[in-house]
Amino acid sequence: MATAAVGVQEERIRPAWIVSERADILWFTAGGVAFAYLFWAFWRFTHVPLIVLVGIWAIVFDETHGFATISRTYLDAQERQQHGRWLWGSLAFFFALGPIIFLLHLGDWLELATVVWGYYHVFKQHYGFMMMYKKKNRDFLPEDMKLDKLFFATAFYYPFLTFPLHSKEAAAILPFPIPTRLAAGYENTLLFVLILVTLVYLARQVQKWRQGLSLNWPKQLLFACAIPVNYLLFRSAMPLLGVYAALTIYHNVQYHRLVWFYNQNKYGKDSGAAVKYGLATLINARWLTYVAAALLYAIVFDVVPRFVLRGGVGLMNIGTRNHIIFYFFAAPGLLHYWVDGHIWKVRSDPSLRTYLHL
């Protein structure tokens, strides 16, 4: 069994990529994370107002990536036929959630849940890329499967879990204060676990290198891009909204390129796609229509709310009115987290493996 496992690792010496080496580096790894570093650099060194940076991120990157999910689900006739009840039920639930939260006065809990879920959402996408690179490079040794998952989760989550200890703004979101003595023990324990897991992971890579096994360089490049940027941003003294935007912009760039790869293989190469998939083909088969539709969606769900939320507009009390509008326009983001968490399950979806060339 050990010999067979080694054979599997050695069968492919050259690294295998999802789209291509150039595209993966440009969008999924180094090029993608560069957007996060640029966001931070503009805030830190050029003193561009954070509201401007966040506005650009929200309209150009974040809302458009939410539309990318809608374009391959709600606008796809085949997806609606297969999963219509679940899709429409999810839509109804998340748009009804806002008014319910408002009536129950649980807005603070919604904010905390959105931040936690949002970070998990970003983690799961990077995790998905890790698993795709493992599959592409036949990185299947049992000890590496477990260690890769443990190392990535530990290294990725450490700065997030300790962020409230270094940011008063983040601490204010928590429903309870953290005692100083407990905070020190909590952070030191997590740091000890991080160092231990990291040392074990590095020792394993040295062992593999000595044994002549593949180190899966695309996966290692992903780790080198997705992990360090979190430590910079969570310790940068940047306001919470800026940290959230900078972390997510890398996720947005990755997502747009992956969806476009999916779109090309599903909608752009099937002569009968227009009949089979409906409106999704019209929008997703060409990059110009995809970008135009995504920007229109961003205007509706980001620019319009910003205009409507101006003080002094409307007959209702400003605070109540703004809360209602916020809850309504927050629904697409929560819906995106939910739907996106279910539509990229490569293991259980044979068609997805085909469209992603896995």
N, C-alpha and C positions, 0 to 999 in steps of 0.2 A: 504493500500500500504506500509506503514512504517513497519507494522508487517511482511509482506511478505519479505521485504528487509532484515530485521533483520534475518529472517529465512534462507534466502539465505546465509548470512554471517556465521551463526552459524552451517550450515549444515555440514561443513567440519572443524573440529577443528585442526587436524594435518596439518602442511604445506604440500602443494603439489609442486613437483618439475618438471622440464622439462624432464630430463633424469632420474636422481635419486638424492637423497640428497648428496651422496658422489661425484658423477660426477659433479653436478652443483656447489658445493662448490670448488671442485678442479679445474674446468675449467672456469666456467662462472662468479664466484665471487671472493672469497678470493685467490684461487690459481692463477687465471688469472691475477689479479692486482698485485700479488707478482712479476711477471716478470717486471712490470713497476718500482716498487720500487727497485728491484735488479739492473735494468739498471742504475737508478739514483745513487744507492749506489756504484756501480763499478766505475762510473765516479767521484763521489764526494770523496770517501774514499780510493780507491785503485789506482786511477789515471791511469786506463786503458785508452789508447788513444781513444778519441771519434770516430775516423775514424774506429777503430777496432770494437767497439760496434755497430756502425751504419751499418758496413758491415755485421756483423753477423745477425743483425735484418733484413736487407734488403733481404739477401739471404735465411736465414732459416725460417723466419717468414712472411715477408710482400709479397714477390713475390710468395711464395707458396700459400698464402691465396688468391692471385689473380687467381692462377690456379684453386683453389677450385671452384670458380664461373664458370670458363670456363668448368670444368669437368662435371658440372651438367646442362649446357646449350648448348654450341656449340658441345660438344661431345655426347650429348644425342639425339638419333634419333627422339624420340617422341617430345622433345622440339623444335628441328629444324623443324619438320613437322607442329607444332602448331604455332610457333612464328618465323619461319625462316626469313621471310622478315624483320621483326623488328631487329632480331639479326644481320643479314648481313649488313643491312643498318646502324646500330649503329657502327659496326666494320669499315665500309668504312668511316663514318663521322669522327671518332676520329683519324684514321690514316691519314686522309687528313687535319685534323685541324692543325697539327704541321707545315707543309709547308705554310699554309695560314697565320698562326700567324707570321711565320718567314718573309714572304714577306711584311706583314703589320707592321713589327717592333713593335709587341705588346707582346714581351716576358715577360716584367715586369708584365703586366696585367695577363698573363697566370700563372705566379708564384703566384701572389696574389690570383687568382681564385682557384688555386689548393690547397693552404693552407686553404682557407675558406671552399671550398667544402669538403676537406679531414676531417676537424673537424666536419662539419655537418654530414658527412658519419659515423664517429665514434659515434656521438650523436644519430643518428637514429638507430644504432645497439643496443646501450644500451636502447634506448626507446622501441625498439622491444622486448627486453628481459623483460622490465618492463611490457609491455602489455601481454606477454605470462604468466608471473607470476600472473598478475591480472586475466587472464582467468582461469588459473589452480586453483587459489584459490577463484574464484567466487567473486572477489573484484569489484563489479559492482555498488555500490551506487553512484548516480549521483554526489554528492558533492565531493566524493573521486576521481572520474574519472577526474574531472576538476582540483582539487587541486594537484593531483599527477603529472599531465602533467605540470602545471604551476610551481610547486616547482622544478621539475627535470630540466626543461628548464632553469629556472632562476639561479639555483645553478650551473648547468653544464657550462653555457655560461659566467658567470660573470668573471672568471679569463682569459678567452680567449678574451673577448671584451676589457678588460683593460690591456692586455699584452703589446701592443705597448707603453703604458705609463711607463712601467718598463723595456723595452728592446729597446736599440737603433737599434739593428739588426731588430727587428720586426717593429719598427717605420719606418725604411728605406724602407720597402716593400710598405708602403702606398703611394699612388700617390700624397698625399698632407701632409704638416706638420700640427701638432696639436698645436695650441697656448696654452701656459701654463695655463692661466686663464680658458680657455674653457675645458682643460683636467681635471682640478681639479673639476669643476662643473659636468662634465660628469661622472667621477668616483664616486663622492659622491652621485649623483643621483642613479646610478646603485647599489651602496652599500646600500642605504636606501631601495630600492625596494627589494634587496636580503634579508635584515634583516626582513623586514615586511612580506614577503612571507614565510620565514623560521619560524617565530614566529607563523603565522597562521597555518602552516603545523604541527608544534609540538603541538599546542593547540588542533588540530583535533585528533592527535594520542592519547593524554591524554583523550580526550572525548570518543574516541572509546574504550579505555582500561577500562574506568569507566563503560561504557555501556555493557561490556562483548563481544564486537565485535572483530573479528579477525584483527590483525594488519598486516597480510600478511608478515610474517618474511622473506621469500625468496626475496620479493620486497625490504624490508628494508635493507637486506644484500647487495643487488645489489646497492642501493643508497650509502651505507656506503663504498662500494668499488670503485664505478665509479666516485664519486664526489670529495672526499678529495685529491686524487692523482693529479688532475688538479691544485689545489692550490699550492701544493708542487712544481710541475714541472714548472709552469708558473712564479714562484717567486724564482727559484733556481739559476738564473744566468747561467744556462746551455745554450750553443749556440742553436739557433733555430732548426737546424737539429736534435740535440739530443733530444730536447723537443718533436718534432714531432715523432721521433722514439719511445721514451719511452711511449708516450700516445698511439701510435698505436699498440704497441706490446701486450697490454692487449686486444685490439680489435681483433688482429690476433689470439690469443690463443682461445678466445671465438668462433671466426668464424670457426676455424678448427674443434673444438669439435662439434659445431652445425651441420656443413656440414657432419661430419662423422656419427652423429646420423641420419641425413637425408639419407645418403648413405646406411647405414645398413638397414633401413626400406624400402627403395625403391629398391635398387639393390641387396641386400643380401638375401632377403626373398622371392623373386619372381622366381619360377622355370623357367619361360619363359623370364626372364629379358634380356638375351643376345640377343634374337631376337627382343624384343620390344624396347630396349634402345640402342643397338649397342655398340660402343666403350666405352661409359660411364660405362657399366657393367664391362668390362674387367679391367678398371682402378679403379673404385670406390667400387667394391665388396670386395676387400681385402686391408687391410691397407698398406701392403708392396708395392703393385703396385701404390697405391695412393701417398704414400710418394716419391717413386722413380720418378714418372711422375712429381710431384710438384717440386722436386729438379732439374730435367732436365729443366723444364720451367724457374726456377729461374736462372739457369746458363745462359740460352739463353738471358733472358731479364735483367740480372743484372751483372753477371760476364763478359760476352762478351762486353757489352757497356763500362765497366770500363777499359777493356784491349784496346779497340779500341780508347777510348778517350785520350790515352796517347799522350803527346805532341811530335811533330816531326814525326808523322806517317801520311802518305797520301800526296797527291799533292795539296789539297786545303788549303786555309788560315785556320790556326788552329781555330781561333775564329768562323768563319763561319761554318766550318766543325763540330766543337763540338756542335754548336747550332742545326744544322740539325739532328745530331745523338741524341741529347737530346730530341728534339721534337718527333722524331720517337719512341724512347723507353719510352717516357712519356705516349704515347697513351694507352698502356695496363692498366695503373693506372686509367686514366680518364674513359676508357671503363668500368673498374670494378666498379667505383663509379656509373656510369649510369645504367648498367645492374643489379647490385646488388640492386639498389634502387627500382627495379621493380619485382624482382623474389621472394621476401619474404613477399608478401602481403597476410597474413593469412586470412583476412576477405573475400577476393574475390577469393581465390583459395582453393576449397574443398580438392583437393589432397594433398596440402601442410599441411592442418590441420591433414590429415590422417598420413602422414609421420612423422610429429612432435608430434604425439599423443596428439593433442589438441581437 
